[in-house]
């Protein structure tokens, strides 16, 4: 008799987490997804003449961007602990990878504060996916992890990201002056959101697999 097939989820339960919205599924990134992820990054995320990210990682040439991306996802997984975790979630529409949504926190059991970050492949922008995937992780954080605050930030010349935050109910929380690219000054708008402020859609995120991985979040 063939033994039942086993998976790494048995030892790393976070791989069994699943979030779903009316159009999207969000699943923790695994090594088997990295080829598809890197291909989407290489196909382009933004206009190369502008930089939406605090760390300008997409400026790296191809022979650096590929290993840098792989190292980032491997390192974020290896470094995650219940007191300081990062969760990169692949975002798929009808099985096709469209982008990545991250959820992160430090000392979450005490602070009850999460942060978010995301990117969409250029071919998938303009369809409302950015708002839907951010709302998915906000509903998950507020309703299932019992977060009490969500923080975000975007440069003031990144209207797409700021518009997503505006639609979801974030409030301005001050600004900071940062260096973006070498020698390039940029203004970062900081934002914050409480559960009662979230402007919810007429759907609720569907969550599977959380009971087995609550320890990942320090709960």
C-alpha positions as CSV (number, residue, x, y, z in Angstrom):
1,X,0.0,0.0,0.0
2,X,1.3,3.4,-0.9
3,X,1.8,5.7,2.2
4,X,-0.4,8.8,2.2
5,X,1.2,11.8,0.6
6,X,2.7,14.3,3.1
7,X,3.5,17.9,2.8
8,X,5.6,20.5,4.7
9,X,2.4,22.0,6.1
10,X,2.6,19.1,8.6
11,X,5.6,20.9,10.2
12,X,5.0,24.5,9.0
13,X,1.3,25.0,9.4
14,X,1.2,28.5,8.0
15,X,1.5,26.9,4.6
16,X,-2.1,25.7,5.1
17,X,-3.6,29.2,5.6
18,X,-6.0,30.3,2.8
19,X,-7.8,33.6,2.4
20,X,-10.4,34.2,-0.3
21,X,-12.4,37.1,-1.6
22,X,-15.0,37.2,-4.4
23,X,-12.3,37.3,-7.0
24,X,-8.9,36.5,-5.3
25,X,-7.2,33.8,-3.3
26,X,-4.3,34.7,-1.0
27,X,-1.9,31.8,-0.1
28,X,1.5,31.9,1.7
29,X,4.4,31.8,-0.7
30,X,6.2,28.5,-1.0
31,X,9.4,27.6,-2.9
32,X,7.4,25.9,-5.7
33,X,5.8,29.3,-6.5
34,X,9.1,31.3,-6.8
35,X,9.6,30.7,-10.5
36,X,6.2,32.2,-11.2
37,X,6.8,35.0,-8.7
38,X,10.2,36.0,-10.3
39,X,8.7,35.9,-13.8
40,X,6.0,38.4,-12.7
41,X,8.6,40.7,-11.1
42,X,10.7,40.6,-14.3
43,X,7.7,41.4,-16.4
44,X,7.4,44.7,-14.6
45,X,5.7,46.2,-11.6
46,X,5.9,49.9,-12.3
47,X,7.1,52.6,-14.7
48,X,10.9,52.5,-14.4
49,X,11.1,56.3,-14.3
50,X,9.3,56.4,-10.9
51,X,9.9,54.4,-7.7
52,X,7.0,53.6,-5.5
53,X,9.0,51.6,-2.9
54,X,10.9,52.8,0.1
55,X,13.7,50.4,-0.8
56,X,14.2,50.7,-4.5
57,X,14.7,47.0,-5.0
58,X,13.2,46.9,-8.6
59,X,16.1,49.2,-9.8
60,X,18.5,46.3,-9.6
61,X,19.7,44.9,-13.0
62,X,18.2,41.5,-13.9
63,X,21.3,39.5,-12.7
64,X,20.9,41.1,-9.3
65,X,17.1,41.4,-9.1
66,X,16.5,37.6,-9.5
67,X,18.8,36.5,-6.6
68,X,17.8,39.5,-4.5
69,X,14.1,38.5,-4.8
70,X,14.8,34.9,-3.9
71,X,17.0,35.9,-0.9
72,X,14.3,38.2,0.3
73,X,11.5,35.6,0.4
74,X,13.8,32.9,1.8
75,X,15.1,35.3,4.5
76,X,11.7,36.6,5.5
77,X,10.5,33.1,6.1
78,X,13.6,32.0,8.0
79,X,13.6,35.1,10.1
80,X,9.9,35.1,11.1
81,X,9.2,34.3,14.7
82,X,6.1,34.8,16.8
83,X,7.5,38.1,18.1
84,X,8.6,39.4,14.6
85,X,6.8,37.9,11.7
86,X,6.3,38.6,8.0
87,X,3.8,36.8,5.8
88,X,4.1,37.1,2.0
89,X,0.8,36.0,0.4
90,X,0.6,35.1,-3.3
91,X,-2.5,36.8,-4.8
92,X,-4.2,34.8,-7.5
93,X,-7.1,35.5,-9.8
94,X,-8.6,32.4,-11.4
95,X,-5.3,30.6,-10.7
96,X,-3.1,33.3,-12.3
97,X,-0.6,35.1,-10.1
98,X,-1.3,38.8,-10.1
99,X,0.8,40.1,-7.2
100,X,1.9,39.8,-3.7
101,X,0.4,41.1,-0.4
102,X,2.4,41.1,2.8
103,X,1.3,41.3,6.4
104,X,3.8,41.9,9.1
105,X,4.1,42.7,12.8
106,X,6.5,42.9,15.7
107,X,5.4,41.9,19.2
108,X,1.8,41.5,17.9
109,X,0.5,39.8,21.0
110,X,1.2,43.0,22.9
111,X,0.9,45.8,20.2
112,X,-2.0,44.3,18.2
113,X,-0.6,46.4,15.3
114,X,0.1,45.1,11.8
115,X,1.6,46.6,8.7
116,X,1.0,45.9,5.1
117,X,2.9,46.1,1.8
118,X,2.1,44.9,-1.7
119,X,2.8,44.9,-5.4
120,X,0.9,44.0,-8.5
121,X,2.2,42.9,-11.8
122,X,1.9,45.7,-14.4
123,X,-0.5,43.6,-16.6
124,X,-2.9,43.3,-13.7
125,X,-3.1,46.8,-12.5
126,X,-6.3,49.0,-12.8
127,X,-8.7,46.2,-12.0
128,X,-9.3,47.0,-8.3
129,X,-7.2,44.0,-7.1
130,X,-5.0,46.2,-5.0
131,X,-7.9,47.4,-2.9
132,X,-9.5,43.9,-2.7
133,X,-6.3,42.2,-1.5
134,X,-5.5,44.8,1.1
135,X,-9.1,44.6,2.4
136,X,-8.7,40.9,2.6
137,X,-5.7,41.0,4.9
138,X,-7.3,43.9,6.9
139,X,-10.4,41.9,7.5
140,X,-8.3,38.9,8.4
141,X,-6.2,40.9,10.8
142,X,-9.1,42.7,12.5
143,X,-11.7,39.9,12.6
144,X,-9.5,36.8,13.0
145,X,-6.3,37.9,14.6
146,X,-8.0,40.7,16.7
147,X,-5.6,43.4,15.6
148,X,-6.5,46.9,16.9
149,X,-4.5,49.0,14.4
150,X,-3.1,48.7,10.9
151,X,-0.3,51.0,9.6
152,X,0.7,51.8,6.1
153,X,2.6,54.4,4.1
154,X,3.1,55.6,0.6
155,X,5.1,58.3,-1.2
156,X,3.0,61.4,-2.0
157,X,3.7,60.8,-5.7
158,X,2.1,57.3,-5.6
159,X,-1.5,58.2,-6.0
160,X,-2.6,54.6,-6.7
161,X,-1.5,53.3,-3.3
162,X,-2.8,56.4,-1.5
163,X,-6.2,55.9,-3.3
164,X,-6.4,52.4,-2.0
165,X,-5.8,53.6,1.6
166,X,-8.4,56.4,1.1
167,X,-11.0,54.0,-0.1
168,X,-10.5,51.7,2.9
169,X,-10.8,54.5,5.4
170,X,-7.2,55.1,6.5
171,X,-6.4,58.4,8.3
172,X,-3.2,60.5,7.8
173,X,-0.7,59.9,10.5
174,X,2.1,62.4,9.6
175,X,4.8,62.6,7.0
176,X,8.5,61.8,6.8
177,X,11.2,63.0,4.4
178,X,13.2,60.1,3.0
179,X,15.9,59.4,0.4
180,X,14.3,57.2,-2.2
181,X,16.9,56.6,-4.9
182,X,20.4,57.9,-4.3
183,X,20.2,61.6,-4.0
184,X,16.5,61.7,-4.5
185,X,14.3,63.3,-1.9
186,X,10.7,62.0,-1.3
187,X,7.9,62.7,1.1
188,X,6.3,59.6,2.7
189,X,2.7,59.9,3.8
190,X,2.0,57.7,6.9
191,X,-1.4,56.3,7.4
192,X,-3.3,54.4,10.1
193,X,-6.5,52.5,10.4
194,X,-8.6,51.2,13.3
195,X,-11.1,48.3,12.9
196,X,-14.2,50.7,13.2
197,X,-12.8,52.9,10.5
198,X,-12.4,50.1,7.9
199,X,-14.8,50.8,5.0
200,X,-15.9,47.3,4.3
201,X,-17.2,45.8,1.0
202,X,-20.3,43.7,1.0
203,X,-18.3,40.5,1.4
204,X,-16.3,38.9,4.2
205,X,-12.9,37.3,3.7
206,X,-13.1,33.5,3.9
207,X,-10.4,32.0,6.0
208,X,-9.2,28.4,6.2
209,X,-6.3,26.8,8.2
210,X,-6.0,29.5,10.9
211,X,-6.4,27.3,14.1
212,X,-3.3,25.3,13.3
213,X,-1.1,28.3,12.7
214,X,-2.1,30.8,15.3
215,X,1.3,30.3,17.0
216,X,3.0,31.8,13.9
217,X,1.3,35.1,14.8
218,X,2.3,34.9,18.5
219,X,-1.3,34.0,19.6
